[in-house]
C-alpha cells in the first residue's frame, strides 16, 4: 500500500529526518518520502492500515491535518526538528 498523509508542524529538513527515521522504524514500512513544501509524508507499507503510522507521526509532534494540533504536538515537533538537525 502507498499513501500520502498531509501533516501539521513540518518546517524543515530536520523535521523530515526525524519523521523518516521514526516511520521507517515501524514494522512493514518499506519507504518514506517527505515533501517539506506541501507537508506531505508518502509512505509505502506492507500493512493495509495507516493508523499505526498516523499515531507515530502524532507522537513525534506531526499530527495529520484535521486532527488536533495541540501545544504539546507543537512542542514535540520543535524538539523533533532540533534532534533531526543534529542527527542529519
JODA-V796826 format. One record per run of one state. SS is the DSSP state (helix for helix, strand for strand, loop for the rest). FROM is the first residue (numbers start at 1). TO is the last residue. Records with the same first field share a line. If there is no record, write none. Layout:
SS->FROM-TO, FROM-TO
This chain:
loop->1-1, 8-12, 25-28, 36-39, 46-50, 61-63, 65-70, 88-88
strand->2-7, 29-35, 40-45, 64-64
helix->13-24, 51-60, 71-87
